[in-house]
Amino acid sequence: MKINFFKYQGAGNDFILIDHTTSPLKNIDNELIEQLCHRRFGIGADGLMFITRHENYDFEMHYFNADGKLGSMCGNGGRCIVAFAKHLGIIDMEANFLAVDGPHYARISASGDWVDLQMIDVDTVTRDADAYVLNTGSPHYVIQQRDLDGFDVFTAGKSIRYNATYNEKGINVNFVEDKGDHLFVRTYERGVEDETYACGTGVTAVAMAMAKHKNQTGHITTDIKVLGGDIKIEFDYDGHKFTNVFLCGPAKLVFEGEVD
Ligand SMILES: N[C@H](CCC[C@H](N)C(=O)O)C(=O)O
C-alpha cells in the first residue's frame, strides 16, 4: 500500500500531512501512524494529520500525536494544514475549517508561508502553585523558569506531566522566560512525550498566562521565541476573557514523498 505524504514544519514543529480523499489509508491504523512519525523507523514527525473535505467548511483537520493517538488541538499543525490546503488548491488566501475544538478561521500571507490562525476564546485560567493552567484547544501548564537556555526541559516537563494531578489525562508543560521585548518558551509535549521545537497552543497559553500575570488588558501582541523560530500571538483581554486570539507564524512545505 503506497501512501503519498507531505512533510510540513511550523517553527520546527513538524508534521506528516495526508490528503485523505486520495490516500489509500482508509481505516485509521494507530500503530502505522506511530511508525510513520518515528524518527528512525519512519518519516519522522511530531504528529500526523489527515485533511478531509467537509460539507460546511473548506476542510476538516484530523490530528494525531507522534504516539499514534488522536490528539487535542494542534496550533502549529493547524497553520501547516492551512498551507497544505492552499497547496492542494482547496483554499486561496483564507480558510474556515473544522478541527477537534471547533471551527477555525485562518489567513495566509502573500508569500504563502506565513499563516495567522484564529484560536478558541479562553475564559478559564487556574493556578497550580506558581503555575497557570489553561486550555487553548489543548491543556497547558505554564511556569516561569530562569536560565531556560540550559534548563533540563525533558526531565522537569516529564515529571510534571506524569505527576499525580496530570498523569491520567496528561498535560503539555511550557517553561517561559521573560526577556523584556519577547518571551522565550520551551515545551514538553504530551503525546510526543518529549520536548518539541515549538508548540502553537502552548505559546498561545503562555502569552495568555503572562498577560494575566502582569495584569495587562486591551489588545495585546506578544513576540515569542521558541527553539524552532519566532511566533507572534495576538488577542484582546478584558481581564476575564481572551478573544480574537491569533497564532501567527511560519508554515512550510519541506518535502513530498511516498512510503510503502
Ligand atoms: N504541537 C501542538 C500541540 C499538540 C497537542 C498535543 N501535544 C496534545 O496535547 O494532544 C501545537 O502546536 O499546538
The ligand as an SDF file (V2000), in Angstrom:
LIG
                    3D

 13 12  0  0  0  0  0  0  0  0999 V2000
    2.1250   20.8300   18.9300 N   0  0  0  0  0  0  0  0  0  0  0  0
    0.7520   21.1850   19.1090 C   0  0  0  0  0  0  0  0  0  0  0  0
    0.1020   20.6760   20.3350 C   0  0  0  0  0  0  0  0  0  0  0  0
   -0.3460   19.3000   20.1090 C   0  0  0  0  0  0  0  0  0  0  0  0
   -1.2150   18.8620   21.2360 C   0  0  0  0  0  0  0  0  0  0  0  0
   -0.7830   17.5750   21.7900 C   0  0  0  0  0  0  0  0  0  0  0  0
    0.5610   17.5340   22.2620 N   0  0  0  0  0  0  0  0  0  0  0  0
   -1.8230   17.1250   22.7890 C   0  0  0  0  0  0  0  0  0  0  0  0
   -1.8150   17.5910   23.9200 O   0  0  0  0  0  0  0  0  0  0  0  0
   -2.6560   16.3060   22.4030 O   0  0  0  0  0  0  0  0  0  0  0  0
    0.5360   22.6530   18.9050 C   0  0  0  0  0  0  0  0  0  0  0  0
    1.2490   23.2700   18.1080 O   0  0  0  0  0  0  0  0  0  0  0  0
   -0.3860   23.2260   19.4770 O   0  0  0  0  0  0  0  0  0  0  0  0
  1  2  1  0
  2  3  1  0
  2 11  1  0
  3  4  1  0
  4  5  1  0
  5  6  1  0
  6  7  1  0
  6  8  1  0
  8  9  2  0
  8 10  1  0
 11 12  2  0
 11 13  1  0
M  END
$$$$
